[in-house]
């Protein structure tokens, strides 16, 4: 069964790298949103197994924390797991304090720890 992931606010290169990681390790269907409003609409329309939000949205520079806050205040999206994509520990700590699950940074895309974090929401990683 394919899991649904929403990737929010990544530039094309980072979206490609994150999509590669997800598709290599999990059976996923990846959706993409560029803006706060697109992300909220997508999450209201589709129950995602995981939402990944860039620390700063590439399209307009909006803080990813604003998207997180909006998702966590809406009853239909509040329980969806959200990870902030950031290399900064203080950003990860703030995100968790605001209701996100522990995320990862782009510098950690190839780590087994990142795959382990993702597997909590996307199922067992592919083997072989």
Secondary structure by P-SEA (a helix, b strand, c coil): cbbbbbbccccaaaaaaaaaaaaaccbbbbbbbccaaaaaaaaaaccccbbbbccccccccccaaaaaaaaaacccccccbbbbbcccaaaaaaaaaacccccccccccccaaaaaaaaacccccccc
